[in-house]
């Protein structure tokens, strides 16, 4: 498969996954957005300039659709404040984690370790930027304190990490199966003229 065809397919699948799960106001399936950006960074490294903004715009469009369908003005929703725009660097932290894994990728167990480290670091930073900005900048949180922020940060960190790791784990299994299949499809090398008969 040509790289552009492969990247187009991956981008489409990631967009569908985000649309299907980010509207979790209507479905019990966990939101895959953080994983979408991590996986996007891994597979769409050469398309970062436009694939990241496209997925970011899709995320905002989904939020807009979900909020306005509830009969609420998008700009008056408690989640939408100056802090909302911190989702751009927060999601780019996830994308950067995927980029880092992609740059250091090899078909070895070492890559699984790198992926785990990158995933934990990316989720921790994404949570710091998204939750931290909401906590400190938004008017929705009253009686702000460092202890309150830390308690809120760690209360949500593990659930976000678990959800993101689940989706990335599924993508890792699919990647391993695809790599094995492509290796199996390669033709056997021609026999050597000096081989024993």
KAPE-V419195 format. One record per pair of residues at least 12 apart in sequence whose C-alpha atoms are under 8 Angstrom apart, sorted by the first residue. I is the first residue (numbers start at 1). J is the second residue. D is the distance in whole Angstrom. If there is no record, write none. Layout:
# KAPE-V419195
I_J_D / I_J_D
This chain:
# KAPE-V419195
7_43_7 / 7_44_6 / 10_40_8 / 10_43_8 / 11_40_7 / 11_44_8 / 11_51_8 / 14_36_6 / 14_40_7 / 15_36_8 / 15_55_7 / 15_58_8 / 17_32_7 / 17_36_8 / 18_31_7 / 18_32_6 / 18_33_6 / 18_36_7 / 18_59_8 / 19_62_7 / 21_33_8 / 22_59_8 / 22_62_7 / 22_63_8 / 23_62_7 / 23_63_8 / 23_66_7 / 25_66_8 / 30_163_7 / 31_163_8 / 32_163_7 / 32_164_7 / 32_167_7 / 33_59_8 / 34_91_7 / 34_94_6 / 34_123_8 / 34_164_6 / 35_94_7 / 35_164_5 / 35_165_7 / 35_167_6 / 35_168_6 / 37_52_8 / 37_55_8 / 37_91_6 / 37_92_7 / 37_94_6 / 37_95_5 / 37_98_8 / 38_94_5 / 38_95_5 / 38_96_7 / 38_97_6 / 38_98_5 / 38_99_8 / 38_119_8 / 38_168_8 / 39_95_7 / 39_98_6 / 39_168_7 / 39_171_8 / 40_52_8 / 40_95_6 / 40_98_7 / 41_94_8 / 41_95_4 / 41_96_6 / 41_97_7 / 41_98_4 / 41_99_5 / 41_102_8 / 42_95_7 / 42_97_8 / 42_98_4 / 42_99_5 / 42_100_8 / 42_101_6 / 42_102_5 / 43_98_8 / 43_102_7 / 45_99_6 / 45_102_7 / 52_92_8 / 52_95_8 / 56_88_7 / 56_91_8 / 78_140_6 / 79_134_8 / 79_140_8 / 81_134_8 / 81_137_8 / 81_138_6 / 82_137_7 / 82_138_7 / 83_130_8 / 83_133_5 / 83_134_5 / 83_137_6 / 83_138_6 / 84_130_8 / 84_133_8 / 84_134_7 / 86_129_6 / 86_130_6 / 86_133_7 / 87_129_7 / 87_130_6 / 89_126_8 / 89_129_7 / 90_125_7 / 90_126_4 / 90_127_7 / 90_128_8 / 90_129_5 / 90_130_6 / 91_126_6 / 93_122_6 / 93_123_8 / 93_125_7 / 93_126_6 / 94_119_8 / 94_122_5 / 94_123_7 / 94_126_7 / 96_122_8 / 97_118_5 / 97_119_6 / 97_121_8 / 97_122_6 / 98_115_8 / 98_118_7 / 98_119_8 / 100_118_7 / 101_114_6 / 101_115_6 / 101_118_7 / 119_165_7 / 120_161_7 / 123_157_8 / 123_160_7 / 123_161_6 / 123_164_8 / 124_157_7 / 127_153_7 / 127_157_7 / 128_153_7 / 131_153_7 / 132_149_7 / 132_153_7 / 135_149_7
